């Protein structure tokens, strides 16, 4: 096994680590935004507009927390499946 093949075989583990790091990053981006709800003081006329704006931004960030780490994990799964298909083809030809 050469260096490139060993790196390719290591890549699913790297993608799982990247998913964990991305989850931490996304949660860090979400937490200050959650605290913003408590720090905002709006007048009655501004409340409806700003509350809707903050709600949309909050939902957008929650979706980011879910989707981006799953994208990393999905990539790791696809690479693992491709490696298994490659190994199965290699053992059949040998």
DSSP file (Angstrom, degrees, kcal/mol; ACC not computed):
  #  RESIDUE AA STRUCTURE BP1 BP2  ACC     N-H-->O    O-->H-N    N-H-->O    O-->H-N    TCO  KAPPA ALPHA  PHI   PSI    X-CA   Y-CA   Z-CA
    1    1 A X              0   0    0      0, 0.0     2,-0.0     0, 0.0     0, 0.0   0.000 360.0 360.0 360.0 122.2    0.0    0.0    0.0
    2    2 A X     >  -     0   0    0      1,-0.1     4,-2.1     4,-0.0     5,-0.2  -0.217 360.0 -95.3 -84.2 179.5    1.6    3.3   -1.1
    3    3 A X  H  > S+     0   0    0      1,-0.2     4,-2.0     2,-0.2     5,-0.1   0.865 121.8  51.3 -66.1 -37.8    1.2    6.6    0.7
    4    4 A X  H  > S+     0   0    0      2,-0.2     4,-2.4     1,-0.2    -1,-0.2   0.924 110.7  48.0 -67.5 -43.4   -1.6    7.9   -1.4
    5    5 A X  H  > S+     0   0    0      1,-0.2     4,-2.2     2,-0.2    -2,-0.2   0.892 111.1  50.7 -65.5 -38.2   -3.7    4.7   -0.9
    6    6 A X  H  X S+     0   0    0     -4,-2.1     4,-1.2     2,-0.2    -1,-0.2   0.880 110.7  49.7 -66.8 -35.4   -3.1    4.9    2.9
    7    7 A X  H  X S+     0   0    0     -4,-2.0     4,-1.2     2,-0.2    -2,-0.2   0.902 110.0  50.5 -66.9 -40.8   -4.2    8.5    2.9
    8    8 A X  H  < S+     0   0    0     -4,-2.4     4,-0.5     1,-0.2     3,-0.3   0.891 110.1  50.2 -63.9 -38.6   -7.3    7.6    1.0
    9    9 A X  H  < S+     0   0    0     -4,-2.2     4,-0.3     1,-0.2     3,-0.3   0.762 111.4  49.6 -70.9 -24.0   -8.1    4.9    3.5
   10   10 A X  H >X S+     0   0    0     -4,-1.2     4,-1.6     1,-0.2     3,-0.8   0.687  89.3  86.0 -83.0 -19.5   -7.6    7.3    6.3
   11   11 A X  H 3X S+     0   0    0     -4,-1.2     4,-2.4    -3,-0.3     5,-0.2   0.810  80.1  58.2 -60.2 -35.7   -9.9   10.0    4.7
   12   12 A X  H 3> S+     0   0    0     -4,-0.5     4,-1.7    -3,-0.3    -1,-0.2   0.908 108.3  48.3 -60.8 -36.1  -13.2    8.6    6.2
   13   13 A X  H <> S+     0   0    0     -3,-0.8     4,-2.1    -4,-0.3    -1,-0.2   0.885 110.1  51.9 -67.4 -37.0  -11.8    9.0    9.7
   14   14 A X  H  X S+     0   0    0     -4,-1.6     4,-2.4     1,-0.2    -2,-0.2   0.882 108.1  51.5 -65.8 -37.3  -10.6   12.5    8.8
   15   15 A X  H  X S+     0   0    0     -4,-2.4     4,-2.0     2,-0.2    -1,-0.2   0.853 108.2  51.5 -68.4 -33.7  -14.1   13.4    7.6
   16   16 A X  H  X S+     0   0    0     -4,-1.7     4,-1.9     2,-0.2    -2,-0.2   0.907 111.1  47.8 -67.8 -40.8  -15.7   12.1   10.8
   17   17 A X  H  X S+     0   0    0     -4,-2.1     4,-2.5     1,-0.2    -2,-0.2   0.907 110.7  52.0 -63.5 -41.2  -13.2   14.4   12.8
   18   18 A X  H  X S+     0   0    0     -4,-2.4     4,-2.6     1,-0.2    -2,-0.2   0.873 106.7  54.0 -63.0 -36.5  -14.1   17.2   10.5
   19   19 A X  H  X S+     0   0    0     -4,-2.0     4,-2.2     2,-0.2    -1,-0.2   0.916 109.3  48.0 -63.7 -42.1  -17.8   16.6   11.2
   20   20 A X  H  X S+     0   0    0     -4,-1.9     4,-2.0     2,-0.2    -2,-0.2   0.924 113.5  46.6 -63.9 -44.1  -17.1   16.8   14.9
   21   21 A X  H  X S+     0   0    0     -4,-2.5     4,-2.3     1,-0.2    -2,-0.2   0.887 112.2  50.6 -65.6 -38.4  -15.1   20.1   14.5
   22   22 A X  H  X S+     0   0    0     -4,-2.6     4,-2.9     2,-0.2    -1,-0.2   0.873 107.7  53.6 -67.9 -35.9  -17.8   21.5   12.3
   23   23 A X  H  X S+     0   0    0     -4,-2.2     4,-2.4     2,-0.2     5,-0.2   0.926 109.7  47.8 -61.9 -44.1  -20.5   20.7   14.8
   24   24 A X  H  X S+     0   0    0     -4,-2.0     4,-2.2     2,-0.2    -2,-0.2   0.922 113.3  48.4 -62.2 -43.5  -18.5   22.5   17.5
   25   25 A X  H  X S+     0   0    0     -4,-2.3     4,-1.9     1,-0.2    -2,-0.2   0.920 111.9  48.4 -63.1 -44.2  -18.1   25.5   15.2
   26   26 A X  H  X S+     0   0    0     -4,-2.9     4,-1.4     1,-0.2    -1,-0.2   0.889 111.5  49.4 -66.1 -38.5  -21.8   25.6   14.3
   27   27 A X  H  X S+     0   0    0     -4,-2.4     4,-2.5     1,-0.2    -1,-0.2   0.889 108.8  53.5 -67.5 -37.7  -22.9   25.4   17.9
   28   28 A X  H  X S+     0   0    0     -4,-2.2     4,-0.9     1,-0.2    -1,-0.2   0.871 109.4  48.8 -63.9 -35.1  -20.5   28.2   18.8
   29   29 A X  H  X S+     0   0    0     -4,-1.9     4,-0.6     1,-0.2    -1,-0.2   0.791 113.8  48.0 -71.3 -26.3  -22.1   30.3   16.1
   30   30 A X  H  X S+     0   0    0     -4,-1.4     4,-2.1    -5,-0.2    -2,-0.2   0.858 100.0  63.7 -83.4 -37.1  -25.5   29.5   17.4
   31   31 A X  H  X S+     0   0    0     -4,-2.5     4,-1.9     1,-0.2     5,-0.2   0.916 102.7  45.9 -61.5 -48.2  -25.0   30.1   21.1
   32   32 A X  H  X S+     0   0    0     -4,-0.9     4,-1.0     1,-0.2    -1,-0.2   0.870 111.8  54.9 -61.8 -31.4  -24.3   33.9   20.9
   33   33 A X  H  X S+     0   0    0     -4,-0.6     4,-0.7     1,-0.2     3,-0.2   0.882 105.6  51.6 -67.3 -37.4  -27.3   34.2   18.6
   34   34 A X  H >X S+     0   0    0     -4,-2.1     3,-0.9     1,-0.2     4,-0.6   0.893 108.1  52.0 -64.2 -39.2  -29.5   32.5   21.1
   35   35 A X  H >X S+     0   0    0     -4,-1.9     4,-1.3     1,-0.2     3,-0.5   0.735  95.1  71.5 -70.0 -21.0  -28.3   35.0   23.8
   36   36 A X  H 3X S+     0   0    0     -4,-1.0     4,-1.3    -3,-0.2    -1,-0.2   0.827  88.6  62.4 -63.9 -31.3  -29.2   37.8   21.4
   37   37 A X  H << S+     0   0    0     -3,-0.9    -1,-0.2    -4,-0.7    -2,-0.2   0.878 106.8  44.1 -59.9 -37.2  -32.9   37.1   22.0
   38   38 A X  H << S+     0   0    0     -4,-0.6    -1,-0.2    -3,-0.5    -2,-0.2   0.764 113.3  50.2 -80.9 -25.1  -32.5   37.9   25.7
   39   39 A X  H  < S+     0   0    0     -4,-1.3     2,-0.3     2,-0.0    -1,-0.2   0.640  88.5  96.7 -88.8 -14.9  -30.4   41.0   25.2
   40   40 A X     <  -     0   0    0     -4,-1.3     2,-0.5    -5,-0.1    -4,-0.0  -0.589  49.4-172.6 -81.6 133.2  -32.6   42.7   22.6
   41   41 A X        -     0   0    0     -2,-0.3     2,-0.3     0, 0.0    -3,-0.0  -0.961  13.6-177.5-123.7 111.8  -35.1   45.4   23.9
   42   42 A X        -     0   0    0     -2,-0.5     2,-0.1     1,-0.0     5,-0.0  -0.766  27.8-117.1-109.3 151.4  -37.4   46.5   21.2
   43   43 A X     >  -     0   0    0     -2,-0.3     4,-1.4     1,-0.1     3,-0.2  -0.403  41.3-102.2 -73.1 165.8  -40.1   49.1   21.1
   44   44 A X  H  > S+     0   0    0      1,-0.2     4,-0.7     2,-0.2     3,-0.1   0.871 122.0  49.6 -61.7 -37.2  -43.6   47.7   20.5
   45   45 A X  H  4 S+     0   0    0      1,-0.2     4,-0.5     2,-0.2    -1,-0.2   0.850 115.2  42.9 -72.3 -33.2  -43.6   48.8   16.9
   46   46 A X  H  > S+     0   0    0      1,-0.2     4,-2.5    -3,-0.2     5,-0.3   0.642  95.6  81.8 -84.1 -14.6  -40.2   47.3   16.1
   47   47 A X  H  X S+     0   0    0     -4,-1.4     4,-2.8     1,-0.2     5,-0.3   0.908  89.0  49.0 -62.1 -45.2  -40.9   44.1   18.0
   48   48 A X  H  X S+     0   0    0     -4,-0.7     4,-1.8     2,-0.2    -1,-0.2   0.926 115.5  43.0 -63.7 -44.6  -42.8   42.3   15.2
   49   49 A X  H  > S+     0   0    0     -4,-0.5     4,-2.2     2,-0.2    -2,-0.2   0.953 119.3  42.1 -65.8 -49.7  -40.2   43.0   12.5
   50   50 A X  H  X S+     0   0    0     -4,-2.5     4,-2.7     1,-0.2     5,-0.2   0.860 112.4  53.7 -69.5 -35.4  -37.2   42.3   14.6
   51   51 A X  H  X S+     0   0    0     -4,-2.8     4,-2.2    -5,-0.3    -1,-0.2   0.915 111.3  46.1 -65.1 -41.8  -38.7   39.2   16.2
   52   52 A X  H  X S+     0   0    0     -4,-1.8     4,-2.3    -5,-0.3    -2,-0.2   0.913 113.3  49.8 -65.5 -42.0  -39.5   37.7   12.8
   53   53 A X  H  X S+     0   0    0     -4,-2.2     4,-2.2     1,-0.2    -2,-0.2   0.924 113.0  45.8 -63.1 -44.9  -36.0   38.6   11.5
   54   54 A X  H  X S+     0   0    0     -4,-2.7     4,-2.5     1,-0.2    -1,-0.2   0.864 111.3  53.3 -66.6 -35.9  -34.3   37.0   14.5
   55   55 A X  H  X S+     0   0    0     -4,-2.2     4,-2.5    -5,-0.2    -2,-0.2   0.918 109.7  47.4 -66.0 -42.9  -36.6   33.9   14.3
   56   56 A X  H  X S+     0   0    0     -4,-2.3     4,-2.2     2,-0.2    -2,-0.2   0.923 114.0  47.2 -64.3 -44.2  -35.6   33.4   10.6
   57   57 A X  H  X S+     0   0    0     -4,-2.2     4,-2.2     2,-0.2    -2,-0.2   0.897 111.7  51.2 -63.3 -40.4  -31.9   33.8   11.4
   58   58 A X  H  X S+     0   0    0     -4,-2.5     4,-2.3     2,-0.2    -2,-0.2   0.926 110.6  47.5 -64.1 -45.1  -32.2   31.5   14.3
   59   59 A X  H  X S+     0   0    0     -4,-2.5     4,-2.3     1,-0.2    -1,-0.2   0.899 110.2  53.9 -63.2 -40.1  -33.9   28.8   12.3
   60   60 A X  H  X S+     0   0    0     -4,-2.2     4,-1.8     1,-0.2    -1,-0.2   0.910 110.3  46.4 -59.6 -43.4  -31.2   29.2    9.5
   61   61 A X  H  X S+     0   0    0     -4,-2.2     4,-2.0     2,-0.2    -2,-0.2   0.869 109.9  53.3 -69.4 -36.5  -28.5   28.7   12.1
   62   62 A X  H  X S+     0   0    0     -4,-2.3     4,-1.4     2,-0.2    -2,-0.2   0.911 108.3  50.6 -64.3 -41.0  -30.2   25.6   13.6
   63   63 A X  H  X S+     0   0    0     -4,-2.3     4,-3.2     1,-0.2     5,-0.3   0.899 108.3  53.1 -62.9 -39.4  -30.4   24.1   10.1
   64   64 A X  H  X S+     0   0    0     -4,-1.8     4,-1.5     1,-0.2     5,-0.4   0.895 104.7  55.3 -61.0 -39.7  -26.7   24.8    9.6
   65   65 A X  H  < S+     0   0    0     -4,-2.0     4,-0.4     1,-0.2    -1,-0.2   0.850 117.2  36.4 -61.7 -33.3  -26.0   22.9   12.9
   66   66 A X  H  X S+     0   0    0     -4,-1.4     4,-1.2    -3,-0.2    -2,-0.2   0.920 119.8  43.0 -85.2 -47.7  -27.8   19.9   11.5
   67   67 A X  H  X S+     0   0    0     -4,-3.2     4,-2.0     1,-0.2    -3,-0.2   0.919 107.0  53.9 -74.0 -46.4  -26.9   19.9    7.8
   68   68 A X  H  X S+     0   0    0     -4,-1.5     4,-1.7    -5,-0.3    -1,-0.2   0.918 110.5  44.5 -63.5 -47.0  -23.2   20.7    7.7
   69   69 A X  H  > S+     0   0    0     -5,-0.4     4,-2.3    -4,-0.4    -1,-0.2   0.898 113.2  52.9 -63.2 -36.2  -21.9   17.9   10.1
   70   70 A X  H  X S+     0   0    0     -4,-1.2     4,-2.7     1,-0.2    -1,-0.2   0.829 104.2  56.8 -66.6 -29.6  -24.2   15.4    8.4
   71   71 A X  H  X S+     0   0    0     -4,-2.0     4,-2.0     2,-0.2    -1,-0.2   0.912 107.6  47.7 -65.6 -41.3  -22.7   16.4    5.0
   72   72 A X  H  X S+     0   0    0     -4,-1.7     4,-2.0     2,-0.2    -2,-0.2   0.928 113.7  47.4 -62.8 -44.6  -19.2   15.5    6.4
   73   73 A X  H  X S+     0   0    0     -4,-2.3     4,-2.2     1,-0.2    -2,-0.2   0.895 109.8  52.9 -65.3 -39.1  -20.6   12.2    7.7
   74   74 A X  H  X S+     0   0    0     -4,-2.7     4,-2.4     1,-0.2    -1,-0.2   0.891 108.0  51.2 -62.3 -39.4  -22.3   11.4    4.4
   75   75 A X  H  X S+     0   0    0     -4,-2.0     4,-2.4     2,-0.2    -1,-0.2   0.903 109.1  50.8 -64.0 -40.8  -19.0   12.0    2.6
   76   76 A X  H  X S+     0   0    0     -4,-2.0     4,-2.2     1,-0.2    -2,-0.2   0.895 110.5  49.6 -63.0 -39.8  -17.2    9.6    5.0
   77   77 A X  H  X S+     0   0    0     -4,-2.2     4,-2.5     2,-0.2    -2,-0.2   0.918 110.9  49.0 -65.4 -43.8  -19.9    7.0    4.4
   78   78 A X  H  X S+     0   0    0     -4,-2.4     4,-2.5     2,-0.2    -2,-0.2   0.916 111.7  48.8 -63.9 -42.8  -19.7    7.3    0.6
   79   79 A X  H  X S+     0   0    0     -4,-2.4     4,-2.3     2,-0.2    -1,-0.2   0.910 110.9  51.0 -63.5 -41.1  -15.9    7.1    0.7
   80   80 A X  H  X S+     0   0    0     -4,-2.2     4,-2.2     2,-0.2    -2,-0.2   0.922 111.2  48.0 -61.6 -44.2  -16.1    4.0    2.9
   81   81 A X  H  X S+     0   0    0     -4,-2.5     4,-2.4     1,-0.2    -2,-0.2   0.905 111.0  50.6 -63.8 -41.2  -18.5    2.4    0.5
   82   82 A X  H  X S+     0   0    0     -4,-2.5     4,-2.4     1,-0.2    -1,-0.2   0.886 109.5  51.0 -64.4 -38.1  -16.3    3.2   -2.5
   83   83 A X  H  X S+     0   0    0     -4,-2.3     4,-2.7     2,-0.2    -1,-0.2   0.897 109.9  50.0 -65.4 -39.5  -13.3    1.7   -0.8
   84   84 A X  H  X S+     0   0    0     -4,-2.2     4,-2.4     2,-0.2    -2,-0.2   0.915 111.1  48.6 -64.4 -42.2  -15.3   -1.5    0.0
   85   85 A X  H  X S+     0   0    0     -4,-2.4     4,-2.2     2,-0.2    -2,-0.2   0.914 112.5  49.3 -62.9 -42.0  -16.4   -1.7   -3.7
   86   86 A X  H  X S+     0   0    0     -4,-2.4     4,-2.3     2,-0.2    -2,-0.2   0.919 111.8  47.8 -62.9 -44.5  -12.8   -1.2   -4.8
   87   87 A X  H  X S+     0   0    0     -4,-2.7     4,-2.5     1,-0.2    -2,-0.2   0.886 111.0  51.2 -65.1 -38.5  -11.5   -3.9   -2.4
   88   88 A X  H  X S+     0   0    0     -4,-2.4     4,-1.5     2,-0.2    -1,-0.2   0.900 112.2  46.7 -65.5 -40.5  -14.2   -6.3   -3.5
   89   89 A X  H  X S+     0   0    0     -4,-2.2     4,-1.4     2,-0.2    -2,-0.2   0.868 112.4  50.7 -67.6 -37.3  -13.2   -5.7   -7.2
   90   90 A X  H  X S+     0   0    0     -4,-2.3     4,-1.4     1,-0.2    -2,-0.2   0.907 110.6  47.6 -67.8 -42.7   -9.5   -6.1   -6.4
   91   91 A X  H  < S+     0   0    0     -4,-2.5    -1,-0.2     1,-0.2    -2,-0.2   0.810 110.3  53.5 -70.8 -28.5  -10.0   -9.4   -4.5
   92   92 A X  H  < S+     0   0    0     -4,-1.5    -1,-0.2    -5,-0.2    -2,-0.2   0.815 112.1  44.4 -72.3 -31.5  -12.1  -10.8   -7.4
   93   93 A X  H  <        0   0    0     -4,-1.4    -2,-0.2     1,-0.2    -1,-0.2   0.725 360.0 360.0 -85.3 -22.0   -9.5  -10.0  -10.0
   94   94 A X     <        0   0    0     -4,-1.4    -1,-0.2    -5,-0.1    -2,-0.1   0.476 360.0 360.0 -79.5 360.0   -6.5  -11.3   -8.0
